Amino acid sequence: MTATQTMTKESHMRSPTRHRWTGLSAAAAATVLVLSGCSGAAPSESKSEQRVLSLSTRTAPASFAIGKYGGGEIMIQTSIFDTLLAFDQQGAIVPSLAKKFAYNEDRTVLTLTIRDDAKFSNGEVVDAKAVVDNLMVTFKSGSSAGFAGVKTIKAQSGGRVVITLSKPNASLVPSLAGVGGFVAAPSTLGTAAEATKPVGSGPYKLNLAKTQIGEKYVLDKVKGEWRADKYPFDRIEISVIPDLTAAANGLQSGQLDHAVGISQDQAKSLKGQFTTGVDKPTTWGNIWIADREGDVVPALGDKRVRQAINMALDRSDVDKLTPGQTHGIDQIFQAGGGAYQSDLKGRYPHDVKAARKLMAEAGYANGFSVTMPSTLASTDYEPFLTQSLADIGIKVKWKNVSLQDIVPNLSSKKFAMFYFPSTYSGSDALDVESALGPVFNPFKTSTPELTKLLDKANATGAGNAFADVNRYFVDEAWFAPVVANTFLWAHSKSVDYTPPKVWGYSVQPWTIAKN
């Protein structure tokens, strides 16, 4: 009666700063665009036995302290901490610890009404003041860009928390459904113990006696928790297993019930004995053309060169890298989302001749040289990228950079362009913030036109608010998207699994099998 969940290398990189990025970097440190999965187990025939869901992660949580999330398995945190809001299985943002939330007319004041039936596992009261205490820690830490523009966070009567903004910020609400919305017991905030001994009001609490920090995390269900009926497992065990093969072997040996990131051949061999399937697109890789003003590499300041880079990529070849799991893309937003524009698909078709013409028109008929960082997150794609860019005269020199050092390297403008993966957050606003943050936009490129589009998008609650921002990105060739990844999984027939739109967010996709 076990189940395993392993993180992708890119899982949960939130916000342009540390919220989304750190999750990605920690996950990416494991391996390139690969997942290990979760699994669960049905109850035994003995009613006295606990129903246990055993999961695995490739990276342990860096810290449980509020405002110091440093990547790792976020499902541990979302099991221990209530978030103020939450993503449901379809990716919609729904009430959670805040039972109601609403903006004022100009979207500069967000009012959250906190539930009155929640309590922390140590008995402390969950109220508006406790929520404000947590939000202020997160706000002051600067760990969530969703808090940009926040002026005040105040508790009011009736269990209300009021957040006032200097101007609308569409990423605030989705941030409160993720790391920015974690709420811990106030007495733990700022203590040395909170990094390893979290106390939340979520459906599970950390079993300190059985947990081995960095190796294995044991979570026991909290009886009487306000949403306990949505969590059928009595215990969740999450082991740190960095190796995908070891996780797959655990599945086959019966120690684990679910593995993600398996190959097509493995899926075929497991079919019948295990249930197999594929996740929705979870991660994507991109050539981040960071030096758009040509400060370091003048050629990149010319839109025609950036367009040529896009046209040099034969994205149909990407589909062949890992059949069924890698898919060529030409927009940074997730297909089917509000910002994604179907009419932009194929805007830059693979056309080396036309790309070379653009290079010549821009004054680079003989091409130019560029240095890009080589990490575990790029190695599988380097042959494809090197040849594609060489076809239009761009000579790439790859410089080895460890994933531990990649953030300071990218943020310090050492690389004018680079390939690196990201994770679909489930929010167009968060994806934009990530793309324009200090890691993926280290040169802080902006234009009056883009600023105007962003202000308009942030000020509206429409589902397609960022569609015009996406169109601007494509028209100006700010990015050269390469690949979206889906991942094959297999699990024992003792559990059921429904692929969520927001991957790796919580344990709710796994339930006890009905038969």
C-alpha positions in Angstrom: 0.0 0.0 0.0 2.5 2.6 -1.2 2.8 5.3 -3.8 5.6 7.4 -5.1 5.9 10.9 -6.3 9.1 12.3 -7.8 9.7 15.8 -9.0 10.8 16.9 -12.5 13.9 18.9 -12.8 11.8 21.9 -13.5 9.0 21.4 -11.1 7.5 24.3 -9.3 9.5 27.2 -10.3 7.2 30.0 -9.4 7.4 33.7 -10.1 10.2 35.5 -11.8 12.1 35.6 -8.6 12.5 32.8 -6.1 8.9 31.7 -5.9 8.8 30.0 -9.3 12.5 29.9 -10.1 13.8 28.2 -7.0 11.4 25.3 -7.4 12.5 24.9 -10.9 16.2 25.1 -10.2 16.0 22.5 -7.5 13.9 20.2 -9.6 16.0 20.9 -12.6 19.1 19.9 -10.7 17.8 16.4 -10.7 17.8 15.8 -14.5 16.6 17.3 -17.7 12.9 17.6 -18.1 12.2 14.3 -16.4 9.7 13.3 -13.8 9.3 10.6 -11.3 5.8 10.1 -10.1 3.5 9.3 -7.4 1.5 6.3 -6.4 -0.8 5.2 -3.8 -2.3 2.1 -2.2 -5.6 0.8 -1.4 -6.6 -0.1 2.1 -5.8 -3.6 3.2 -8.6 -6.0 4.2 -7.9 -5.3 7.8 -9.8 -2.2 8.9 -7.2 -1.5 11.6 -4.5 -1.0 9.0 -3.7 2.5 7.9 -4.1 3.5 4.3 -0.7 4.7 3.3 0.4 6.7 0.2 4.1 6.3 -0.3 5.7 8.9 -2.6 9.2 9.8 -3.6 10.9 13.0 -4.6 14.2 13.6 -6.3 14.8 16.7 -4.2 14.1 17.3 -0.5 12.5 20.5 0.6 15.1 23.2 1.2 13.2 24.7 4.1 9.7 24.7 5.6 10.1 28.2 6.9 7.6 30.7 5.6 9.2 33.0 3.0 12.1 30.7 2.6 10.8 28.1 0.2 13.9 27.0 -1.8 12.5 24.4 -4.1 12.0 20.7 -3.6 8.8 18.7 -3.3 6.0 21.3 -2.9 3.4 18.6 -2.2 4.9 18.1 1.3 4.2 21.8 2.0 0.7 21.8 0.5 -0.1 18.8 2.7 1.1 20.4 5.9 0.1 24.0 5.2 -3.2 25.3 4.1 -2.8 27.8 1.2 -5.2 30.8 1.3 -6.4 29.8 -2.2 -5.9 26.7 -4.2 -5.7 25.2 -7.7 -8.3 22.5 -8.4 -7.7 19.6 -10.7 -8.7 21.6 -13.7 -6.3 24.4 -12.8 -8.9 26.8 -11.6 -8.2 29.0 -8.5 -10.7 28.2 -5.8 -11.3 29.1 -2.1 -9.2 27.3 0.5 -8.3 28.7 3.9 -9.9 31.9 2.6 -13.5 30.8 2.0 -14.2 33.9 -0.1 -12.0 36.4 -2.0 -12.9 39.4 -4.1 -11.3 42.5 -5.6 -12.7 46.0 -5.5 -13.7 47.6 -8.9 -10.2 48.8 -9.9 -8.5 45.6 -8.6 -6.3 47.4 -6.1 -7.9 46.0 -3.0 -8.2 42.2 -2.4 -10.4 41.1 0.5 -10.1 37.5 1.8 -12.6 36.1 4.3 -10.9 33.4 6.4 -12.6 30.2 7.4 -13.7 29.9 11.1 -13.4 26.1 11.2 -9.7 25.7 10.7 -7.0 25.3 13.3 -3.3 24.6 13.4 -2.2 21.1 14.4 -0.7 22.4 17.6 -4.0 23.9 18.7 -3.3 27.5 17.8 -6.2 29.6 16.3 -6.4 30.2 12.6 -7.7 33.8 12.3 -7.2 36.9 10.2 -4.3 38.0 12.4 -2.4 34.7 12.0 -2.9 35.0 8.2 -1.6 38.6 8.2 1.5 37.5 10.3 2.3 34.9 7.6 1.7 37.2 4.7 3.9 39.9 6.1 6.8 37.4 6.5 6.4 36.4 2.9 6.0 40.0 1.7 9.1 41.2 3.6 11.2 38.2 2.4 10.7 39.2 -1.3 10.3 35.5 -2.1 7.1 35.9 -4.1 6.9 38.4 -6.9 3.1 38.1 -6.7 3.4 40.5 -3.8 4.8 43.3 -6.0 3.0 46.5 -5.5 1.5 45.5 -2.1 1.1 48.6 0.1 -0.6 47.2 3.2 -1.9 43.8 4.6 -4.3 44.2 7.4 -6.7 42.1 9.5 -10.2 43.4 9.9 -13.3 42.3 11.8 -15.3 39.4 10.5 -12.3 37.3 9.8 -11.3 39.5 6.9 -7.8 40.1 5.5 -7.4 43.1 3.2 -4.5 43.5 0.9 -4.1 46.9 -0.7 -2.0 47.4 -3.9 -0.4 50.5 -5.4 -1.6 49.1 -8.8 -3.3 45.9 -10.0 -1.2 42.8 -10.0 -2.8 39.7 -11.6 -0.3 37.4 -10.1 -1.3 38.1 -6.5 -4.2 35.7 -6.5 -2.4 32.7 -8.1 0.5 33.4 -5.7 -1.8 33.0 -2.8 -2.7 29.6 -4.2 0.9 28.5 -4.1 4.0 29.3 -2.0 2.8 32.9 -1.3 -0.3 31.5 0.4 1.3 29.2 2.9 0.1 29.8 6.5 2.0 28.4 9.5 1.3 28.6 13.2 2.2 32.1 14.3 4.3 30.9 17.2 6.7 29.1 14.8 7.4 32.2 12.6 11.0 33.3 12.8 12.1 30.5 15.0 15.0 28.2 14.2 12.7 25.2 14.4 10.3 26.2 11.6 12.8 25.2 8.9 12.5 21.5 9.9 9.5 21.3 12.2 6.6 22.9 10.3 3.2 23.4 12.0 0.3 24.1 9.7 -3.5 23.8 9.5 -3.4 21.4 6.5 -4.8 17.9 6.2 -1.5 16.3 7.4 1.2 17.0 10.0 4.8 16.0 9.9 5.6 13.0 12.1 8.8 14.2 13.7 9.6 10.8 15.2 9.5 9.0 11.9 10.8 11.7 9.6 14.4 11.9 8.6 15.0 15.4 7.2 16.6 15.2 3.7 15.8 11.5 3.4 12.2 10.6 4.3 9.1 12.6 5.3 6.2 11.0 7.0 2.9 12.8 7.2 0.0 11.8 9.4 -3.5 12.8 8.6 -5.0 15.4 11.0 -8.3 14.1 12.3 -11.2 16.5 12.0 -9.4 18.8 9.6 -11.9 20.9 7.7 -11.3 19.2 4.4 -10.3 15.8 5.7 -12.9 14.0 3.5 -10.9 15.0 0.4 -7.8 13.1 1.6 -8.5 9.3 1.8 -5.0 8.3 2.9 -4.2 8.1 6.6 -0.5 8.5 6.1 1.8 9.8 3.3 5.4 8.8 3.2 7.7 10.7 0.8 11.2 9.3 0.3 14.1 11.2 -1.4 15.0 9.0 -4.4 17.1 10.9 -6.9 17.5 8.1 -9.4 14.6 7.5 -11.9 15.7 3.9 -12.4 15.6 3.2 -8.7 12.0 4.6 -8.6 11.0 2.5 -11.5 12.5 -0.6 -9.9 10.6 0.3 -6.8 7.4 0.2 -8.8 8.1 -3.2 -10.2 9.2 -4.7 -6.9 6.0 -3.5 -5.2 7.7 -1.0 -2.9 6.2 1.8 -4.9 3.0 2.0 -6.8 3.6 4.8 -9.3 6.5 6.1 -11.4 6.6 9.0 -13.8 9.2 9.7 -16.5 9.3 6.1 -17.8 10.2 5.4 -21.5 7.7 4.1 -24.1 9.4 0.7 -24.0 9.0 0.6 -20.2 5.4 1.7 -20.5 4.8 -1.2 -22.9 6.5 -3.7 -20.6 4.5 -2.5 -17.6 1.1 -2.4 -19.4 -1.2 -5.0 -18.1 0.4 -5.4 -14.7 0.2 -1.6 -14.1 -2.0 1.2 -15.3 -0.1 3.5 -17.7 -0.8 6.9 -19.1 0.5 10.3 -19.8 0.4 13.6 -17.9 -0.7 16.9 -19.4 2.1 19.2 -20.6 4.0 20.2 -17.5 7.3 21.7 -18.4 8.7 23.6 -21.4 12.2 24.6 -22.7 13.1 27.8 -24.3 16.0 29.7 -25.8 15.9 32.8 -23.6 17.1 35.6 -25.9 18.0 37.8 -22.9 20.2 40.5 -24.5 17.4 42.0 -26.6 19.1 45.4 -26.6 22.4 44.1 -27.8 24.5 45.2 -24.9 26.8 42.1 -25.0 25.9 40.5 -28.3 24.8 43.4 -30.6 23.2 41.1 -33.1 20.5 40.1 -30.6 19.3 43.7 -30.4 17.9 43.3 -34.0 14.5 41.8 -34.1 15.3 40.2 -37.5 18.1 38.2 -35.9 15.7 37.0 -33.1 13.2 36.1 -35.8 15.8 34.2 -37.7 16.7 32.2 -34.6 13.1 31.1 -34.3 13.0 30.1 -38.0 16.2 28.1 -37.7 14.4 25.7 -35.3 12.8 22.6 -36.9 10.4 22.0 -34.1 9.1 18.8 -35.7 12.5 17.3 -35.0 11.9 18.0 -31.3 8.9 15.6 -31.4 11.3 12.8 -32.3 13.7 13.3 -29.4 11.5 11.4 -27.0 8.4 10.3 -29.0 5.2 11.0 -27.2 6.9 13.1 -24.5 8.6 16.0 -26.3 6.5 18.3 -28.4 7.8 21.3 -30.4 6.3 24.7 -29.4 6.4 28.2 -30.6 4.7 30.1 -27.8 5.8 30.3 -24.1 2.2 29.9 -22.9 0.4 26.6 -22.3 -1.8 25.6 -25.2 -5.5 25.9 -24.2 -4.8 28.7 -21.8 -6.1 32.3 -22.1 -2.9 33.8 -23.3 -2.2 31.2 -26.0 -3.2 32.3 -29.5 -3.9 29.6 -32.0 -3.4 32.0 -35.0 0.2 32.5 -33.9 1.1 28.8 -34.3 3.6 28.5 -37.1 4.3 32.3 -37.1 8.0 31.4 -37.6 8.1 28.2 -39.8 11.3 26.3 -40.2 12.9 28.0 -43.1 16.7 28.2 -43.1 16.9 30.2 -46.4 14.5 32.8 -45.2 16.3 33.0 -41.8 19.6 33.5 -43.6 18.0 36.3 -45.6 16.9 38.0 -42.3 20.4 37.6 -40.9 21.9 39.3 -44.0 19.4 42.1 -43.9 20.4 42.7 -40.3 24.0 42.9 -41.3 25.0 39.4 -40.1 25.3 37.4 -43.3 28.4 35.8 -41.9 26.7 35.1 -38.6 28.2 35.7 -35.2 29.4 33.7 -32.1 27.6 33.3 -28.8 28.4 31.5 -25.6 25.6 29.6 -23.8 25.7 27.7 -20.5 25.7 24.0 -20.6 23.9 22.3 -17.7 22.1 19.0 -17.1 19.0 20.9 -18.2 20.4 21.6 -21.7 22.6 18.6 -22.6 19.9 16.6 -24.3 19.1 19.5 -26.6 22.5 20.9 -27.3 23.2 18.9 -30.5 19.8 20.1 -31.9 20.4 23.7 -30.9 24.0 23.8 -32.0 23.2 22.5 -35.5 20.0 24.6 -35.9 21.8 27.8 -35.1 24.9 26.8 -37.1 22.6 26.5 -40.1 22.1 30.3 -40.1 25.7 31.1 -39.2 25.4 31.4 -35.4 28.3 29.6 -33.8 27.5 28.4 -30.2 30.2 27.8 -27.6 28.9 25.8 -24.7 30.3 26.6 -21.2 29.8 24.1 -18.4 27.9 25.6 -15.5 26.7 23.6 -12.5 23.0 23.8 -11.8 23.9 25.0 -8.3 25.6 28.1 -9.9 23.2 28.7 -12.7 21.0 31.3 -11.0 23.8 33.8 -10.2 25.4 33.1 -13.6 22.2 34.0 -15.5 21.2 36.9 -13.2 24.7 38.5 -13.6 24.3 39.0 -17.4 27.1 36.5 -18.2 25.0 35.0 -21.0 23.3 36.9 -23.7 21.1 33.9 -24.6 20.7 30.5 -23.0 18.5 27.4 -23.1 16.7 26.5 -19.9 13.4 24.9 -18.9 10.5 26.2 -16.9 7.3 24.8 -15.6 3.7 25.7 -16.5 2.4 27.3 -13.4 -1.3 27.2 -14.2 -1.4 31.0 -14.3 -0.7 33.2 -17.3 0.2 36.0 -14.9 2.7 33.9 -13.0 4.2 32.6 -16.3 4.7 36.2 -17.4 6.3 37.2 -14.2 8.7 34.3 -14.4 9.6 35.2 -18.0 10.3 38.8 -17.1 12.0 38.2 -13.7 15.7 38.6 -12.9 16.7 35.1 -13.9 15.0 34.9 -17.3 15.2 38.6 -18.1 18.6 39.5 -16.5 19.1 42.6 -18.7 15.7 43.9 -17.4 14.5 44.5 -21.0 11.2 46.5 -21.2 9.5 48.8 -23.6 6.7 51.4 -23.2 4.5 49.3 -25.4 5.0 46.2 -23.3 4.5 48.1 -20.0 1.2 49.4 -21.4 0.1 45.9 -22.3 1.1 44.5 -18.9 -0.7 47.2 -17.1 -3.9 46.5 -19.1 -3.6 42.8 -18.5 -3.1 43.2 -14.8 -6.1 45.5 -14.5 -8.5 43.0 -16.0 -9.9 39.8 -14.6 -10.6 38.3 -18.1 -9.3 34.8 -18.8 -7.5 36.0 -21.9 -6.0 39.1 -20.2 -2.5 38.3 -21.3 -3.3 37.4 -24.9 -2.0 40.7 -26.2 1.2 40.3 -24.2 1.8 36.9 -25.8 1.2 38.5 -29.2 3.8 41.1 -28.5 6.3 38.5 -27.4 5.8 36.6 -30.6 5.8 39.7 -32.9 9.1 40.9 -31.3 10.6 37.4 -31.1 11.5 37.9 -27.5 11.8 34.2 -27.0 12.6 31.1 -29.1 10.4 28.4 -27.5 11.6 24.9 -28.2 9.8 22.1 -26.4 6.9 21.2 -24.2 7.1 18.0 -22.2 4.5 15.4 -21.2 5.6 12.4 -19.2 4.6 8.8 -19.2 3.6 7.2 -15.9 2.6 3.8 -14.5 1.0 2.9 -11.2 -0.2 -0.1 -9.4 -3.9 -0.9 -9.7 -4.4 -0.3 -6.0 -4.6 3.5 -6.8 -6.3 5.7 -9.2 -4.6 8.8 -10.7 -6.1 11.7 -12.6 -3.5 13.9 -14.3 -4.0 17.5 -13.0 -3.5 20.6 -15.1 -1.1 22.0 -12.5 1.4 19.2 -12.1 2.9 18.2 -8.7 0.9 20.7 -6.7 -0.8 18.4 -4.2 -1.5 14.8 -3.4 -5.2 15.1 -4.5 -4.7 13.5 -7.9 -4.2 10.1 -6.2 -7.1 8.2 -4.7 -7.7 4.7 -3.5 -8.7 2.5 -6.4 -12.4 1.7 -6.6 -11.9 -1.9 -7.6 
